């Protein structure tokens, strides 16, 4: 079969979703398929003028609204450029990522009809879009307009990839018109492992919360738990690093952190070259999410041999094997979260054992080559079905 020309569309210019697409693209290129990227077999095209996720936490409400309006204009221009690009390239496969707005649904469905000979697929990191800028109320975006538009987009997809069985169930419940759903693993984060780090048992009793600060990630719950940890382990430290999302009240978080103590807040995007040093300075990683489908942070922690204390939500239980790659605790339970953190704080050897098990399991079953082969097998199957459309396939 001839090499496929595949376009991976990712509107976010940095962070976990971009890193997922980039690493999957590299693995596909290594399999001999041509992608629209910037090096032979893999070229990243900075085509879409999307807004970076990192803005000053001191912005006023008016400034934030103006920034969002400007980002809306850039988002429209990104779609214009993408439509023209796809017209010019005529790829065999277009692979989308998360959709958030009604506009996304309408344009994806229109493009699927316009490019009827192209395989259309989506990686649904979050089958139900999250409300990134709402500090109260439901964590998911709701509305008939958006729901109808996204339902139409999912119905046009030849295949939708999800990162676990619970995500598959959520996708089916949310968008029952989806035709084909395939479960794939997340993949490691080897692209960010630019340096060798010491094992967890050689690190001080320091925990790390890493990634975008978002309401659904349970930072308030973590601070509640940290207050309990400090009572039993006064020398324990917590680092909170990442972009501050629009649904988080940074001044309130900073005030609470100062009151508890031993909390090092590092708001802002963490460059790839700094990730290894940050991971290597901490004994464990905490993901206290109140809801999630999967988490690249868990796979990043295991890439660096770090155990994870995670809440049992979404498909995190598939990534964190309780007692092996880390500890699973019930969601929204600060005391249980504190107990999990304390267990690894007071026993560095157990932290090292769990971190090593998580890394070994990741390397044996969730490398990007494994992910790419699963994805490409689906694409080749879909292409084969199209090539013999209207006649029996032998």
Secondary structure, 3 states (H helix, E strand, C coil): CCCCEEEECCCCCCCHHHHHHHHHHHHHHHCCCEECCCECCECCCCCCCCCCCCCCCCCCHHHHHHHHHHHHHHHHHHHHHHHHHHHHHCCCEEEECCCCCHHHHHHHHHHHHHCCCCEEEEECCCCCCECCCCCCCCCECCCHHHHHHHHHHHHHCCEEEECCHHHHHHHHHHCCCCCCEEECCCCCCHHHCCCCCCCHHHCCCEEEEECCECHHHCHHHHHHHHHHHHHHCCCCEEEEEECECCCCCHHHHHHHHHHHCCEEEEECCCCHHHHHHHHHCCCEEEECCCCCCCCHHHHHHHHCCCEEEEECCCCHHHHCCECCCEEEECCCCHHHHHHHHHHHHHCHHHHHHHHHHHHHHHHHHCCHHHHHHHHHHHHHHHHHHHHCCCCCCC
